[in-house]
């Protein structure tokens, strides 16, 4: 069966996000003063084959842990759906 996984990788909340801070400053300078905080991460979409949704979730979790995120600086969330 074919599955699609939507993965979000974000900086840990305890860490500073210099890219988010720079974008927030730019937004304030262009009139978006109501924006208080910005955190910038990655959105990744995977298409994969698996025998079941549980197997697909296990594969996506392993990919996130080994390749798609850095656990020292980032956390991840994902959702798997049938394609």
FIZA-582969 format. One record per atom (N, C-alpha, C, O, CB): x, y, z. Coordinates in nm, 2 decimals, always signed. Glycine has a CB too. Layout:
REC|px|py|pz
REC|X|Y|Z .
...
% end
This chain:
REC|px|py|pz
REC|+0.08|-0.12|+0.00 .
REC|+0.00|+0.00|+0.00 .
REC|+0.09|+0.12|+0.00 .
REC|+0.20|+0.12|+0.05 .
REC|-0.10|+0.00|+0.12 .
REC|+0.04|+0.23|-0.06 .
REC|+0.11|+0.35|-0.07 .
REC|+0.06|+0.45|+0.04 .
REC|-0.06|+0.46|+0.06 .
REC|+0.10|+0.42|-0.21 .
REC|+0.15|+0.52|+0.11 .
REC|+0.12|+0.61|+0.21 .
REC|+0.19|+0.75|+0.19 .
REC|+0.29|+0.75|+0.12 .
REC|+0.16|+0.56|+0.35 .
REC|+0.13|+0.85|+0.24 .
REC|+0.19|+0.98|+0.24 .
REC|+0.21|+1.03|+0.38 .
REC|+0.12|+1.02|+0.46 .
REC|+0.11|+1.09|+0.15 .
REC|+0.33|+1.07|+0.41 .
REC|+0.36|+1.12|+0.54 .
REC|+0.40|+1.27|+0.53 .
REC|+0.47|+1.32|+0.45 .
REC|+0.48|+1.05|+0.61 .
REC|+0.34|+1.35|+0.62 .
REC|+0.36|+1.49|+0.64 .
REC|+0.45|+1.51|+0.76 .
REC|+0.40|+1.48|+0.87 .
REC|+0.23|+1.58|+0.64 .
REC|+0.57|+1.56|+0.75 .
REC|+0.66|+1.57|+0.86 .
REC|+0.69|+1.71|+0.89 .
REC|+0.72|+1.79|+0.79 .
REC|+0.79|+1.49|+0.84 .
REC|+0.69|+1.76|+1.01 .
REC|+0.73|+1.89|+1.05 .
REC|+0.85|+1.87|+1.15 .
REC|+0.84|+1.80|+1.25 .
REC|+0.61|+1.97|+1.12 .
REC|+0.96|+1.94|+1.12 .
REC|+1.08|+1.95|+1.20 .
REC|+1.10|+2.09|+1.24 .
REC|+1.11|+2.18|+1.16 .
REC|+1.20|+1.89|+1.12 .
REC|+1.10|+2.11|+1.38 .
REC|+1.11|+2.24|+1.43 .
REC|+1.23|+2.25|+1.53 .
REC|+1.27|+2.15|+1.59 .
REC|+0.98|+2.28|+1.50 .
REC|+1.28|+2.37|+1.55 .
REC|+1.38|+2.39|+1.66 .
REC|+1.32|+2.36|+1.80 .
REC|+1.21|+2.39|+1.82 .
REC|+1.45|+2.53|+1.65 .
REC|+1.40|+2.30|+1.89 .
REC|+1.35|+2.28|+2.02 .
REC|+1.31|+2.42|+2.08 .
REC|+1.37|+2.52|+2.06 .
REC|+1.46|+2.22|+2.11 .
REC|+1.20|+2.41|+2.16 .
REC|+1.15|+2.54|+2.22 .
REC|+1.25|+2.61|+2.31 .
REC|+1.25|+2.73|+2.32 .
REC|+1.02|+2.51|+2.29 .
REC|+1.34|+2.53|+2.37 .
REC|+1.43|+2.59|+2.46 .
REC|+1.55|+2.66|+2.39 .
REC|+1.63|+2.73|+2.46 .
REC|+1.49|+2.48|+2.55 .
REC|+1.56|+2.64|+2.26 .
REC|+1.67|+2.70|+2.19 .
REC|+1.63|+2.83|+2.12 .
REC|+1.51|+2.84|+2.08 .
REC|+1.73|+2.60|+2.09 .
REC|+1.72|+2.92|+2.10 .
REC|+1.69|+3.04|+2.02 .
REC|+1.68|+3.00|+1.87 .
REC|+1.74|+2.90|+1.83 .
REC|+1.81|+3.14|+2.04 .
REC|+1.60|+3.07|+1.80 .
REC|+1.58|+3.05|+1.66 .
REC|+1.62|+3.18|+1.59 .
REC|+1.54|+3.27|+1.56 .
REC|+1.43|+3.01|+1.62 .
REC|+1.75|+3.19|+1.55 .
REC|+1.80|+3.32|+1.49 .
REC|+1.73|+3.35|+1.36 .
REC|+1.71|+3.47|+1.33 .
REC|+1.95|+3.31|+1.46 .
REC|+1.69|+3.25|+1.28 .
REC|+1.62|+3.27|+1.15 .
REC|+1.48|+3.33|+1.18 .
REC|+1.44|+3.42|+1.11 .
REC|+1.61|+3.14|+1.07 .
REC|+1.42|+3.27|+1.28 .
REC|+1.28|+3.32|+1.31 .
REC|+1.29|+3.46|+1.37 .
REC|+1.21|+3.55|+1.34 .
REC|+1.22|+3.23|+1.42 .
REC|+1.40|+3.49|+1.45 .
REC|+1.42|+3.63|+1.50 .
REC|+1.44|+3.73|+1.39 .
REC|+1.38|+3.84|+1.39 .
REC|+1.54|+3.63|+1.60 .
REC|+1.52|+3.69|+1.29 .
REC|+1.54|+3.78|+1.18 .
REC|+1.42|+3.81|+1.10 .
REC|+1.39|+3.92|+1.06 .
REC|+1.65|+3.72|+1.08 .
REC|+1.34|+3.71|+1.07 .
REC|+1.21|+3.73|+1.00 .
REC|+1.11|+3.81|+1.08 .
REC|+1.05|+3.90|+1.03 .
REC|+1.15|+3.59|+0.97 .
REC|+1.11|+3.79|+1.21 .
REC|+1.02|+3.87|+1.30 .
REC|+1.06|+4.02|+1.29 .
REC|+0.98|+4.10|+1.28 .
REC|+1.03|+3.82|+1.45 .
REC|+1.19|+4.05|+1.29 .
REC|+1.24|+4.18|+1.29 .
REC|+1.20|+4.25|+1.15 .
REC|+1.15|+4.36|+1.15 .
REC|+1.39|+4.19|+1.30 .
REC|+1.21|+4.17|+1.04 .
REC|+1.17|+4.22|+0.91 .
REC|+1.02|+4.25|+0.91 .
REC|+0.98|+4.34|+0.85 .
REC|+1.21|+4.12|+0.80 .
REC|+0.95|+4.16|+0.97 .
REC|+0.80|+4.18|+0.97 .
REC|+0.77|+4.31|+1.05 .
REC|+0.68|+4.38|+1.00 .
REC|+0.73|+4.06|+1.03 .
REC|+0.83|+4.33|+1.16 .
REC|+0.80|+4.45|+1.24 .
REC|+0.84|+4.57|+1.16 .
REC|+0.77|+4.67|+1.16 .
REC|+0.88|+4.45|+1.37 .
REC|+0.95|+4.56|+1.08 .
REC|+1.00|+4.68|+1.00 .
REC|+0.91|+4.71|+0.88 .
REC|+0.91|+4.82|+0.83 .
REC|+1.14|+4.65|+0.95 .
REC|+0.83|+4.61|+0.84 .
REC|+0.74|+4.63|+0.73 .
REC|+0.59|+4.65|+0.77 .
REC|+0.50|+4.64|+0.69 .
REC|+0.75|+4.52|+0.63 .
REC|+0.57|+4.67|+0.90 .
REC|+0.44|+4.70|+0.95 .
REC|+0.36|+4.59|+1.02 .
REC|+0.25|+4.61|+1.07 .
REC|+0.36|+4.75|+0.84 .
REC|+0.41|+4.47|+1.03 .
REC|+0.35|+4.36|+1.09 .
REC|+0.39|+4.35|+1.24 .
REC|+0.45|+4.26|+1.29 .
REC|+0.38|+4.22|+1.02 .
REC|+0.36|+4.46|+1.31 .
REC|+0.40|+4.47|+1.45 .
REC|+0.33|+4.38|+1.55 .
REC|+0.38|+4.36|+1.66 .
REC|+0.38|+4.61|+1.50 .
REC|+0.22|+4.32|+1.51 .
REC|+0.14|+4.24|+1.60 .
REC|+0.20|+4.10|+1.61 .
REC|+0.16|+4.02|+1.69 .
REC|+0.00|+4.23|+1.55 .
REC|+0.30|+4.06|+1.52 .
REC|+0.36|+3.93|+1.52 .
REC|+0.46|+3.93|+1.64 .
REC|+0.55|+4.01|+1.65 .
REC|+0.43|+3.90|+1.39 .
REC|+0.44|+3.84|+1.73 .
REC|+0.52|+3.84|+1.85 .
REC|+0.64|+3.74|+1.85 .
REC|+0.74|+3.76|+1.90 .
REC|+0.43|+3.80|+1.97 .
REC|+0.61|+3.62|+1.78 .
REC|+0.72|+3.52|+1.78 .
REC|+0.71|+3.44|+1.65 .
REC|+0.60|+3.41|+1.60 .
REC|+0.70|+3.43|+1.90 .
REC|+0.82|+3.41|+1.59 .
REC|+0.83|+3.32|+1.48 .
REC|+0.93|+3.22|+1.50 .
REC|+1.04|+3.24|+1.54 .
REC|+0.86|+3.41|+1.35 .
REC|+0.90|+3.09|+1.47 .
REC|+0.99|+2.98|+1.47 .
REC|+0.99|+2.92|+1.33 .
REC|+0.88|+2.89|+1.28 .
REC|+0.95|+2.87|+1.58 .
REC|+1.10|+2.90|+1.27 .
REC|+1.11|+2.85|+1.14 .
REC|+1.17|+2.71|+1.14 .
REC|+1.27|+2.68|+1.21 .
REC|+1.20|+2.94|+1.05 .
REC|+1.10|+2.62|+1.07 .
REC|+1.15|+2.48|+1.06 .
REC|+1.14|+2.43|+0.92 .
REC|+1.14|+2.50|+0.82 .
REC|+1.06|+2.39|+1.16 .
REC|+1.12|+2.30|+0.91 .
REC|+1.11|+2.23|+0.78 .
REC|+0.98|+2.15|+0.77 .
REC|+0.94|+2.09|+0.87 .
REC|+1.24|+2.14|+0.76 .
REC|+0.92|+2.15|+0.65 .
REC|+0.81|+2.06|+0.62 .
REC|+0.85|+1.97|+0.51 .
REC|+0.90|+2.01|+0.41 .
REC|+0.68|+2.15|+0.58 .
REC|+0.83|+1.84|+0.54 .
REC|+0.88|+1.74|+0.45 .
REC|+0.76|+1.64|+0.42 .
REC|+0.69|+1.60|+0.51 .
REC|+1.00|+1.66|+0.50 .
REC|+0.74|+1.61|+0.29 .
REC|+0.64|+1.52|+0.25 .
REC|+0.71|+1.40|+0.19 .
REC|+0.79|+1.41|+0.10 .
REC|+0.54|+1.58|+0.15 .
REC|+0.67|+1.28|+0.24 .
REC|+0.73|+1.15|+0.20 .
REC|+0.62|+1.07|+0.14 .
REC|+0.51|+1.06|+0.19 .
REC|+0.80|+1.08|+0.31 .
REC|+0.65|+1.00|+0.03 .
REC|+0.56|+0.90|-0.02 .
REC|+0.63|+0.76|+0.00 .
REC|+0.75|+0.75|-0.04 .
REC|+0.52|+0.92|-0.18 .
REC|+0.57|+0.67|+0.05 .
REC|+0.63|+0.54|+0.08 .
REC|+0.54|+0.42|+0.07 .
REC|+0.42|+0.44|+0.08 .
REC|+0.69|+0.54|+0.22 .
REC|+0.60|+0.31|+0.05 .
REC|+0.53|+0.18|+0.04 .
REC|+0.54|+0.11|+0.18 .
REC|+0.65|+0.10|+0.23 .
REC|+0.57|+0.09|-0.08 .
REC|+0.43|+0.05|+0.22 .
REC|+0.43|-0.03|+0.35 .
REC|+0.31|-0.12|+0.35 .
REC|+0.21|-0.10|+0.28 .
REC|+0.44|+0.06|+0.47 .
REC|+0.32|-0.23|+0.42 .
REC|+0.21|-0.32|+0.43 .
REC|+0.10|-0.27|+0.51 .
REC|-0.02|-0.32|+0.50 .
REC|+0.26|-0.46|+0.49 .
REC|+0.13|-0.18|+0.61 .
REC|+0.02|-0.13|+0.70 .
REC|+0.06|+0.01|+0.74 .
REC|+0.17|+0.06|+0.72 .
REC|+0.00|-0.22|+0.82 .
REC|-0.04|+0.08|+0.80 .
REC|-0.02|+0.22|+0.84 .
REC|+0.08|+0.21|+0.96 .
REC|+0.16|+0.31|+0.97 .
REC|-0.15|+0.28|+0.89 .
REC|+0.08|+0.11|+1.04 .
REC|+0.17|+0.10|+1.16 .
REC|+0.31|+0.09|+1.11 .
REC|+0.41|+0.15|+1.16 .
REC|+0.13|-0.01|+1.25 .
REC|+0.33|+0.00|+1.00 .
REC|+0.46|-0.01|+0.94 .
REC|+0.51|+0.12|+0.88 .
REC|+0.63|+0.15|+0.89 .
REC|+0.46|-0.13|+0.84 .
REC|+0.42|+0.19|+0.81 .
REC|+0.46|+0.32|+0.75 .
REC|+0.50|+0.42|+0.86 .
REC|+0.60|+0.49|+0.85 .
REC|+0.34|+0.38|+0.67 .
REC|+0.43|+0.42|+0.97 .
REC|+0.46|+0.51|+1.08 .
REC|+0.60|+0.48|+1.14 .
REC|+0.68|+0.57|+1.17 .
REC|+0.36|+0.51|+1.19 .
REC|+0.63|+0.35|+1.15 .
REC|+0.76|+0.31|+1.20 .
REC|+0.87|+0.35|+1.11 .
REC|+0.97|+0.40|+1.16 .
REC|+0.76|+0.15|+1.22 .
REC|+0.85|+0.33|+0.98 .
REC|+0.95|+0.38|+0.88 .
REC|+0.97|+0.53|+0.89 .
REC|+1.09|+0.57|+0.88 .
REC|+0.91|+0.33|+0.74 .
REC|+0.87|+0.60|+0.90 .
REC|+0.88|+0.75|+0.90 .
REC|+0.95|+0.79|+1.03 .
REC|+1.04|+0.88|+1.02 .
REC|+0.74|+0.82|+0.89 .
REC|+0.91|+0.73|+1.14 .
REC|+0.98|+0.77|+1.27 .
REC|+1.13|+0.74|+1.26 .
REC|+1.21|+0.82|+1.30 .
REC|+0.91|+0.69|+1.38 .
REC|+1.16|+0.63|+1.20 .
REC|+1.31|+0.59|+1.19 .
REC|+1.38|+0.69|+1.10 .
REC|+1.49|+0.73|+1.13 .
REC|+1.32|+0.45|+1.14 .
REC|+1.32|+0.73|+0.99 .
REC|+1.38|+0.83|+0.90 .
REC|+1.39|+0.96|+0.97 .
REC|+1.50|+1.03|+0.95 .
REC|+1.29|+0.85|+0.77 .
REC|+1.30|+1.00|+1.05 .
REC|+1.31|+1.13|+1.12 .
REC|+1.42|+1.12|+1.22 .
REC|+1.50|+1.22|+1.23 .
REC|+1.17|+1.16|+1.19 .
REC|+1.43|+1.01|+1.29 .
REC|+1.53|+1.00|+1.40 .
REC|+1.67|+0.99|+1.34 .
REC|+1.77|+1.05|+1.40 .
REC|+1.50|+0.88|+1.48 .
REC|+1.69|+0.93|+1.22 .
REC|+1.82|+0.90|+1.17 .
REC|+1.87|+1.01|+1.07 .
REC|+1.99|+1.03|+1.06 .
REC|+1.82|+0.77|+1.11 .
REC|+1.77|+1.07|+0.99 .
REC|+1.81|+1.15|+0.88 .
REC|+1.75|+1.29|+0.88 .
REC|+1.82|+1.39|+0.86 .
REC|+1.77|+1.08|+0.75 .
REC|+1.62|+1.30|+0.91 .
REC|+1.55|+1.42|+0.88 .
REC|+1.56|+1.53|+0.99 .
REC|+1.53|+1.64|+0.97 .
REC|+1.40|+1.39|+0.86 .
REC|+1.60|+1.48|+1.11 .
REC|+1.61|+1.58|+1.22 .
REC|+1.73|+1.56|+1.30 .
REC|+1.79|+1.45|+1.30 .
REC|+1.48|+1.57|+1.31 .
REC|+1.77|+1.66|+1.37 .
REC|+1.89|+1.66|+1.46 .
REC|+1.83|+1.66|+1.60 .
REC|+1.79|+1.77|+1.65 .
REC|+1.99|+1.77|+1.44 .
REC|+1.83|+1.55|+1.68 .
REC|+1.76|+1.55|+1.81 .
REC|+1.83|+1.64|+1.91 .
REC|+1.76|+1.67|+2.01 .
REC|+1.76|+1.41|+1.86 .
REC|+1.95|+1.69|+1.89 .
REC|+2.01|+1.78|+1.98 .
REC|+1.95|+1.92|+1.97 .
REC|+1.94|+1.99|+2.07 .
REC|+2.16|+1.79|+1.95 .
REC|+1.90|+1.95|+1.85 .
REC|+1.85|+2.09|+1.83 .
REC|+1.70|+2.09|+1.78 .
REC|+1.64|+2.20|+1.78 .
REC|+1.93|+2.16|+1.73 .
REC|+1.65|+1.98|+1.74 .
REC|+1.51|+1.98|+1.68 .
REC|+1.43|+1.87|+1.73 .
REC|+1.47|+1.77|+1.79 .
REC|+1.53|+1.97|+1.52 .
REC|+1.30|+1.89|+1.71 .
REC|+1.20|+1.78|+1.74 .
REC|+1.11|+1.77|+1.61 .
REC|+1.11|+1.86|+1.53 .
REC|+1.11|+1.82|+1.86 .
REC|+1.04|+1.66|+1.60 .
REC|+0.96|+1.63|+1.48 .
REC|+0.82|+1.58|+1.52 .
REC|+0.80|+1.52|+1.63 .
REC|+1.03|+1.53|+1.39 .
REC|+0.73|+1.61|+1.43 .
REC|+0.60|+1.55|+1.44 .
REC|+0.56|+1.51|+1.30 .
REC|+0.61|+1.56|+1.20 .
REC|+0.49|+1.66|+1.49 .
REC|+0.48|+1.40|+1.29 .
REC|+0.44|+1.36|+1.16 .
REC|+0.30|+1.30|+1.16 .
REC|+0.25|+1.26|+1.27 .
REC|+0.54|+1.26|+1.10 .
REC|+0.24|+1.29|+1.04 .
REC|+0.11|+1.23|+1.02 .
REC|+0.12|+1.14|+0.90 .
REC|+0.17|+1.19|+0.80 .
REC|+0.00|+1.33|+1.01 .
REC|+0.07|+1.02|+0.91 .
REC|+0.07|+0.93|+0.79 .
REC|-0.07|+0.90|+0.75 .
REC|-0.16|+0.87|+0.83 .
REC|+0.15|+0.80|+0.83 .
REC|-0.09|+0.91|+0.62 .
REC|-0.23|+0.88|+0.56 .
REC|-0.21|+0.79|+0.44 .
REC|-0.10|+0.79|+0.38 .
REC|-0.30|+1.01|+0.52 .
REC|-0.32|+0.71|+0.41 .
REC|-0.32|+0.64|+0.28 .
REC|-0.32|+0.73|+0.17 .
REC|-0.38|+0.83|+0.17 .
REC|-0.44|+0.54|+0.28 .
REC|-0.24|+0.70|+0.06 .
REC|-0.23|+0.78|-0.06 .
REC|-0.36|+0.76|-0.14 .
REC|-0.37|+0.83|-0.25 .
REC|-0.11|+0.75|-0.14 .
% end
